[in-house]
Structures are given as structure tokens and as C-alpha cells.
Amino acid sequence: MARRIITPRDIRDHVLRLGEKHPPIPLESVDRTVKDPRRVRETFGGVIDYLARVELEVDRNVLELLTLLPDVSETDRLFYADVWQPQEIQHGLILDRLQQDIDLPPADPNTDEVSARIRLLGSLAHLRPVQEVARLLYYLTGAATEKSAVVAYNALVDGLDRMGEDAVSRTVVQPIRRQEPGHFAFYRLSATEMIQQNVLSPWQLRLAKVLRRKSFVPVGAHTPQHRAQFGGILQTLGLAERVEDFAAQVGLVERELLWARDQGMRVPDHVLAALRDTLEQFRAQGAAATV
């Protein structure tokens, strides 16, 4: 069956619906009652801390976006400024309050440091062909990030429910989880519309593939320490044993749009390699701690 043709109006309508149906979660709507703080801290403390940090780094993400896309479209601006950023900031604030409730230190997000790699690409972004490649990479990165979040929040809900921590599950994690699929859909729609409309020439698509292979990192895992922490999250949430399935979900959009002609490719190899590396970093960190 042929894929439905996506139009800019479809994407804008989606963003407007997101803003109407999913306003930022008010802090006062949250019940942070934790029945067994020590058990939650020991089991999911690392997960909550990581998620809080990543959600609070949204301000840096916006700086990166403006560096890469100086001529950002009105629909993209509407999404990141009026929908995505306000929602994500609230996610981070709520999770940060929760982790302090269970006697963990506050999150330590990087909110203003744009990497040299982003600045380098941004220095060329005034060239339209480069900005078109950067825009596709932005959508693919966003799709991978949001899909990772959906899977992680699903697993966290399951774990909290098994513990009987129904207040936190019901009023903290589940409301956050409900907002993430809409973000994923925005990135998927936007990337698909670019490919369907042949916005990028063949050489631009080849460049996008090269850059994607070289630049992919799991969400929030830009340092060796963060990569080890991400590997710990995979282990805690039961994703380490099915890392290929997780990689298939994370790389779903780029596989469809960039690698569809690579017959039999279920998982982009650079995605799987990056996830396996986080597990190796986590295990190496654990081994070093026992020496």
C-alpha cells in the first residue's frame, strides 16, 4: 500500500492539535507520593535522574536547532517554541522534583553548551543545500529521541506498577508518556514530507547518510559517563536483553527513509552499534568499580 502523501498543512494541523490537547503538565496536578522511596531510588533512581536531565536540556536543544536552522520554518518554530519546549521543561521539572523526593541530588543538565560539531555544521547553514541536510538530520534525531523516550517511559510505568507505586505511575510518568508520541509523530511527518517532496537531491541524501552514521548517539549520551549511564538504563529497564528490538524502534524512521533500499536491513547498524557500546561502557564501569 502506498504511503499517504504528507503536506505542510498536515504537519501544521498536527502541531496545533498537540498544543490544544496536551498543554504543559501543571506541577500542582502531580501526586509525588512514594510508598517506598528507598526501593524506588535503588531500582529506578538512575533512570529518573537521566530522564530528568535530558528533559531539562531542552533549552540547549533549542540553541542547537537555531544554530543548525537559522531560517527555521514557521511550523517548526510553532512546534519547538509553543508546544515541545514548554511540555519538555515541565517533564524535567516534575521528574527533578520526584528524584529529590527519593533523596537523590537535583539533576545537572547542560542547558547552554552547543557542541563544536553543531557549531561547525551551523557555520555552513546559511547555504541552502546544507540547511536542507541539517533539517532532515534534525527530524531524524528528534524521531529517534522521542521513540527512545516512549519505550523508556513504557518500561518505567510497568516497573512502578509492579512495585505498587500507583501515584507516581498514574500522575507523573503516564501523563509525561502521553505527550511523547505526538512529538515523535511531528518528526516522522516532517522527515517523510521532505523525502516525498524530493527536497534533497541524491548527493544531499548521500551526505545525510554519511553524517547520520558518524553523528548518531543515544539521547543524552554525549560523554563516556553518559553513555555508561544510558547502558545502565537499558539494563534496568530490561532492554539490554532485547537491544536489537529497541534499536529497530529507535531507528525506525531513518530506516524507512534513508535505508529502505538496503534489502533486509531491519536495524540501522550504526544505531545498534551505538546502543551496544553503551552497554559495554556500563559493564566496564561496573567491572572497574569491583577492582
Secondary structure, DSSP 8 states (H G I E B T S, - for coil): -------HHHHHHHHHHHHHH-----GGG-----S-HHHHHHHHHHHHHHHHHHHHTHHHHHHHHHHH-TT--HHHHIIIIIIIHHHHHHHHHHHHHHHHHTT--------S---HHHHHHHHTTTSHHHHHHHHHHHHHHHHHHHHHHHHHHHHHHHHHHHHT-HHHIIIIIHHHHHHHHHHHHHHHHHHHHHHHTT-S-HHHHHHHHHHHHHH---TT--SHHHHHHHHHHHHHTT-GGGHHHHHHHHTHHHHHHHSTTSTT--S-HHHHHHHHHHHHHHHHHHHHHT-
